[in-house]
Amino acid sequence: MESNLHSPERRLIELRIEHGDLDALIDSAVASVPLDELMMRRLKKKRLALRDKIARVEREIEPDEPA
């Protein structure tokens, strides 16, 4: 049962949830009047890093097939 807690599939779900939460945070920050450019750059950089992690976990779950 504990192995399921650390499975790549579960990690992928967690990363996708975190990415969605970050998207929502960025959207709400853009809607706020005093826009903090530094905070926005950091959030977008973190979102990009999460996207990269998601891609790595997806490749781990389903590796590319040779041509």
KEROSE-451968 format. One record per atom (N, C-alpha, C): residue in three letters; atom name; z, y negated, x negated. Coordinates in steps of 0.2 Angstrom, whole numbers, plus 5000, padded with zeros to 4 digits. Layout:
// residues N
[node 'ala' 'CA' [Z Y X]]
...
// end
This chain:
// residues 67
[node 'met' 'N' [5000 5006 4996]]
[node 'met' 'CA' [5000 5000 5000]]
[node 'met' 'C' [5000 4994 4996]]
[node 'glu' 'N' [5004 4994 4990]]
[node 'glu' 'CA' [5004 4988 4986]]
[node 'glu' 'C' [4997 4986 4983]]
[node 'ser' 'N' [4993 4992 4981]]
[node 'ser' 'CA' [4987 4991 4978]]
[node 'ser' 'C' [4982 4986 4983]]
[node 'asn' 'N' [4983 4987 4989]]
[node 'asn' 'CA' [4979 4983 4994]]
[node 'asn' 'C' [4981 4975 4993]]
[node 'leu' 'N' [4987 4974 4991]]
[node 'leu' 'CA' [4989 4967 4990]]
[node 'leu' 'C' [4985 4963 4985]]
[node 'his' 'N' [4983 4967 4980]]
[node 'his' 'CA' [4980 4965 4974]]
[node 'his' 'C' [4972 4967 4974]]
[node 'ser' 'N' [4970 4969 4979]]
[node 'ser' 'CA' [4963 4971 4979]]
[node 'ser' 'C' [4958 4965 4979]]
[node 'pro' 'N' [4952 4966 4976]]
[node 'pro' 'CA' [4947 4961 4975]]
[node 'pro' 'C' [4945 4958 4982]]
[node 'glu' 'N' [4945 4962 4987]]
[node 'glu' 'CA' [4943 4960 4994]]
[node 'glu' 'C' [4949 4955 4997]]
[node 'arg' 'N' [4955 4957 4996]]
[node 'arg' 'CA' [4960 4952 4998]]
[node 'arg' 'C' [4960 4946 4994]]
[node 'arg' 'N' [4959 4946 4988]]
[node 'arg' 'CA' [4958 4940 4983]]
[node 'arg' 'C' [4953 4936 4986]]
[node 'leu' 'N' [4947 4939 4988]]
[node 'leu' 'CA' [4941 4935 4990]]
[node 'leu' 'C' [4943 4931 4997]]
[node 'ile' 'N' [4947 4935 5001]]
[node 'ile' 'CA' [4949 4932 5008]]
[node 'ile' 'C' [4953 4926 5006]]
[node 'glu' 'N' [4958 4927 5001]]
[node 'glu' 'CA' [4963 4921 5000]]
[node 'glu' 'C' [4959 4915 4997]]
[node 'leu' 'N' [4954 4917 4992]]
[node 'leu' 'CA' [4950 4911 4989]]
[node 'leu' 'C' [4946 4907 4995]]
[node 'arg' 'N' [4943 4911 4999]]
[node 'arg' 'CA' [4939 4908 5005]]
[node 'arg' 'C' [4944 4903 5009]]
[node 'ile' 'N' [4950 4906 5011]]
[node 'ile' 'CA' [4954 4902 5015]]
[node 'ile' 'C' [4956 4896 5011]]
[node 'glu' 'N' [4958 4896 5004]]
[node 'glu' 'CA' [4960 4891 5000]]
[node 'glu' 'C' [4954 4886 5000]]
[node 'his' 'N' [4948 4888 4999]]
[node 'his' 'CA' [4942 4884 4999]]
[node 'his' 'C' [4941 4880 5005]]
[node 'gly' 'N' [4942 4883 5011]]
[node 'gly' 'CA' [4942 4880 5018]]
[node 'gly' 'C' [4947 4875 5018]]
[node 'asp' 'N' [4953 4876 5016]]
[node 'asp' 'CA' [4958 4871 5017]]
[node 'asp' 'C' [4957 4865 5013]]
[node 'leu' 'N' [4954 4866 5007]]
[node 'leu' 'CA' [4952 4861 5002]]
[node 'leu' 'C' [4947 4857 5005]]
[node 'asp' 'N' [4942 4860 5008]]
[node 'asp' 'CA' [4936 4856 5012]]
[node 'asp' 'C' [4939 4852 5017]]
[node 'ala' 'N' [4944 4854 5021]]
[node 'ala' 'CA' [4947 4850 5026]]
[node 'ala' 'C' [4951 4845 5023]]
[node 'leu' 'N' [4954 4846 5018]]
[node 'leu' 'CA' [4958 4840 5015]]
[node 'leu' 'C' [4954 4835 5012]]
[node 'ile' 'N' [4948 4837 5009]]
[node 'ile' 'CA' [4943 4832 5007]]
[node 'ile' 'C' [4940 4828 5013]]
[node 'asp' 'N' [4938 4831 5018]]
[node 'asp' 'CA' [4936 4828 5024]]
[node 'asp' 'C' [4941 4823 5027]]
[node 'ser' 'N' [4947 4825 5027]]
[node 'ser' 'CA' [4952 4820 5030]]
[node 'ser' 'C' [4953 4814 5025]]
[node 'ala' 'N' [4953 4816 5018]]
[node 'ala' 'CA' [4954 4810 5013]]
[node 'ala' 'C' [4948 4805 5014]]
[node 'val' 'N' [4942 4808 5015]]
[node 'val' 'CA' [4936 4803 5015]]
[node 'val' 'C' [4937 4799 5021]]
[node 'ala' 'N' [4940 4801 5027]]
[node 'ala' 'CA' [4941 4798 5033]]
[node 'ala' 'C' [4946 4792 5032]]
[node 'ser' 'N' [4951 4793 5027]]
[node 'ser' 'CA' [4956 4788 5027]]
[node 'ser' 'C' [4953 4781 5024]]
[node 'val' 'N' [4956 4776 5025]]
[node 'val' 'CA' [4953 4769 5023]]
[node 'val' 'C' [4954 4768 5016]]
[node 'pro' 'N' [4960 4769 5013]]
[node 'pro' 'CA' [4960 4767 5006]]
[node 'pro' 'C' [4958 4774 5002]]
[node 'leu' 'N' [4952 4774 5000]]
[node 'leu' 'CA' [4950 4780 4996]]
[node 'leu' 'C' [4952 4780 4989]]
[node 'asp' 'N' [4955 4785 4987]]
[node 'asp' 'CA' [4957 4786 4980]]
[node 'asp' 'C' [4952 4790 4976]]
[node 'glu' 'N' [4948 4787 4972]]
[node 'glu' 'CA' [4942 4790 4969]]
[node 'glu' 'C' [4945 4796 4964]]
[node 'leu' 'N' [4950 4794 4960]]
[node 'leu' 'CA' [4952 4799 4956]]
[node 'leu' 'C' [4955 4806 4959]]
[node 'met' 'N' [4958 4805 4965]]
[node 'met' 'CA' [4960 4811 4969]]
[node 'met' 'C' [4954 4814 4971]]
[node 'met' 'N' [4949 4811 4974]]
[node 'met' 'CA' [4943 4814 4977]]
[node 'met' 'C' [4940 4818 4971]]
[node 'arg' 'N' [4939 4815 4965]]
[node 'arg' 'CA' [4936 4819 4960]]
[node 'arg' 'C' [4940 4825 4958]]
[node 'arg' 'N' [4946 4825 4958]]
[node 'arg' 'CA' [4950 4831 4956]]
[node 'arg' 'C' [4950 4836 4962]]
[node 'leu' 'N' [4950 4834 4968]]
[node 'leu' 'CA' [4949 4839 4974]]
[node 'leu' 'C' [4942 4842 4973]]
[node 'lys' 'N' [4937 4838 4972]]
[node 'lys' 'CA' [4930 4841 4972]]
[node 'lys' 'C' [4929 4846 4966]]
[node 'lys' 'N' [4933 4844 4960]]
[node 'lys' 'CA' [4932 4848 4955]]
[node 'lys' 'C' [4936 4855 4956]]
[node 'lys' 'N' [4942 4855 4959]]
[node 'lys' 'CA' [4945 4861 4961]]
[node 'lys' 'C' [4941 4865 4966]]
[node 'arg' 'N' [4938 4861 4971]]
[node 'arg' 'CA' [4934 4865 4976]]
[node 'arg' 'C' [4928 4869 4972]]
[node 'leu' 'N' [4925 4866 4967]]
[node 'leu' 'CA' [4920 4869 4963]]
[node 'leu' 'C' [4922 4875 4960]]
[node 'ala' 'N' [4928 4874 4957]]
[node 'ala' 'CA' [4931 4880 4953]]
[node 'ala' 'C' [4933 4885 4958]]
[node 'leu' 'N' [4935 4884 4964]]
[node 'leu' 'CA' [4936 4889 4969]]
[node 'leu' 'C' [4930 4893 4970]]
[node 'arg' 'N' [4924 4889 4971]]
[node 'arg' 'CA' [4918 4892 4973]]
[node 'arg' 'C' [4916 4897 4967]]
[node 'asp' 'N' [4917 4895 4961]]
[node 'asp' 'CA' [4915 4899 4955]]
[node 'asp' 'C' [4919 4905 4956]]
[node 'lys' 'N' [4926 4905 4957]]
[node 'lys' 'CA' [4930 4911 4957]]
[node 'lys' 'C' [4928 4915 4963]]
[node 'ile' 'N' [4926 4912 4969]]
[node 'ile' 'CA' [4923 4916 4974]]
[node 'ile' 'C' [4917 4920 4972]]
[node 'ala' 'N' [4913 4917 4969]]
[node 'ala' 'CA' [4906 4920 4966]]
[node 'ala' 'C' [4908 4926 4962]]
[node 'arg' 'N' [4913 4925 4957]]
[node 'arg' 'CA' [4915 4930 4952]]
[node 'arg' 'C' [4918 4936 4956]]
[node 'val' 'N' [4922 4935 4961]]
[node 'val' 'CA' [4925 4941 4965]]
[node 'val' 'C' [4920 4944 4969]]
[node 'glu' 'N' [4915 4941 4972]]
[node 'glu' 'CA' [4910 4944 4976]]
[node 'glu' 'C' [4906 4948 4971]]
[node 'arg' 'N' [4904 4946 4965]]
[node 'arg' 'CA' [4900 4950 4960]]
[node 'arg' 'C' [4905 4956 4958]]
[node 'glu' 'N' [4911 4956 4958]]
[node 'glu' 'CA' [4915 4961 4956]]
[node 'glu' 'C' [4915 4966 4961]]
[node 'ile' 'N' [4915 4964 4968]]
[node 'ile' 'CA' [4915 4969 4973]]
[node 'ile' 'C' [4909 4972 4974]]
[node 'glu' 'N' [4903 4968 4974]]
[node 'glu' 'CA' [4896 4971 4974]]
[node 'glu' 'C' [4892 4968 4968]]
[node 'pro' 'N' [4892 4972 4963]]
[node 'pro' 'CA' [4889 4970 4957]]
[node 'pro' 'C' [4881 4970 4958]]
[node 'asp' 'N' [4878 4965 4955]]
[node 'asp' 'CA' [4870 4965 4955]]
[node 'asp' 'C' [4867 4971 4953]]
[node 'glu' 'N' [4862 4973 4957]]
[node 'glu' 'CA' [4858 4979 4956]]
[node 'glu' 'C' [4853 4978 4951]]
[node 'pro' 'N' [4852 4983 4946]]
[node 'pro' 'CA' [4846 4981 4941]]
[node 'pro' 'C' [4840 4981 4945]]
[node 'ala' 'N' [4835 4977 4942]]
[node 'ala' 'CA' [4828 4976 4945]]
[node 'ala' 'C' [4824 4982 4944]]
// end
